[in-house]
């Protein structure tokens, strides 16, 4: 059952899932806490189980149906909305963490020590998944899943339903990044995971295993196996906007604010679900500084997920270090 931000929708964030599991899955709880330290998207991205194994199959509306003015003694021709079927798949990420048996003995076999030593693997998985949300492409890496940039990649050379959702901030050169505005809801955009695997995250203690060092020596270690299967479903393209070609070295706040307003207003209906703004640390810091200006009425500090974050109008601006500062120009 969904709780928190998405109560009653059938969706749940990783935080909601971790709280539901309670102490039965400490690894998932630790992973969620670690992820939020550098990638705040995990506090907002909702998930649901796939409706077919590791795949989500959904109808996409490609055009609105024709309608007619009704006249007396004259009927109306029945029509259907134009629909297409789309499928979104999960990517499968895996990590194996090994800790020398001797180190475990020196720490009295402490599970807390072992979990702490495994943090690097969990953080690496979080960064990889977060990067895939924005830059994943199954055509390049079939084991991954398709992220936002693969849907919104060109103003001129793709379907207008996607191209119209790209706003050009005007930057050129090598110092470019993007800001994303996304409305999460059951019929717009959401994360997916295989059915029966909460959040798509699994941990297995493989116990004491034999390990060979690079010189051929043998020793024993305790092995932890982490698997994370998730994907992204973009069911309605009108609920994602990419503010692309942001030159983060340009300090013209007026131009940037105007472009942000244009991008925000391009969302079909910001009140349809939970609308958030996603950007990297550089852009988020810039917006936070702008928010301290008393004359700025668009930006303010408000609470989200238990802490104060910068908001643009009613939407929180969440930091994600996976969004690059070296993007190619979107044309």
Phi, psi and omega in degrees: 000134181289141177229182174065224186300331189243029180304132177084002182256347186087000178252157178206139175283169176300326177298315179298316181297316181297320180293324179294321180287333179063220184282356182288343179218079182293329180296318178295317179300315180294321180297317180297314179298320181292318182299320185291343182293325181241345183226093186288354178299332181292345176278346185238331184292118179272154180235157169214155177293147176298150179268000174207094178056245179257024185225142174251118180252122185222155173275138175245129177281121181264341178197153177280149179287156175283144176234167184219153173285134183274128178246152179299134178063023177221128184278175178247132181290123178296142177223165177235149173288147181278120184234152173225149179267135179231152177233141179234133187248160175269144170266152183245112181250139182221145176218142176242120179251128180237132179238126181308134181305322181297319179296320178297320179296319179296336179254024174057032177063028185294125175293327178297318177297317181297316178298321180294321179293334181276357183301324182299320179293319180293319179294320178298319178295320179299315180296319181294314179296317180297319178297322181292330178302326182260326189235001181298145180208111182297337178290332179267317179230094185300337181281346181270196173231164185274127181258184190298319184297332179288341176268325185240084189239349184206141174278337189243339191240039174206174182306133182303332181299333175265317183300323181294342181269007176255122178253127183273117179281352173095357182284151174224170177097208189255359184251054188250146175213177180232155170240137183244138173243124186226135173255113180271132177193165182298339181242018179238279182220136178196162175276156178231152176214157181301144180297138178088358178239099184305120180068002182074008188255130179227144175232137177225130176272107181277358175073208184276122183231156177276135183229141175253131177279171183301337180269004178093001178285154183245137173211175181246146181218163174261128188249134174245134180246127180243130175232137179222116179245116179206165177209186182227130178251117175255088188279327178229104186300341183287352183255020172228135174229134176251115171272098189260169177059042174278118174274104187288355175268353180273122184257020177284093186291329182295312179298316182295318180296320179296320178293324178294320176297316179300317180294316182298319181286350178280341173298134187302317179199102186293342181268000182290331179210214178260109182264126179231159177246129185242127179206170180276177186299322181298312182288320180298319178297318179300317179291324178296321177295317177299325182293338180283348178284119184298337181278351182273112184263352182275330185248140179206166176260130180212172184274138172213128179053038174086007178215162181279126176225160178291136176241142167255114190054245182259004188252133178288145177258110188254137183276137176217111184290350181283343180284121190287155171259007184232038181289152172284153180294133177270121183233000000 
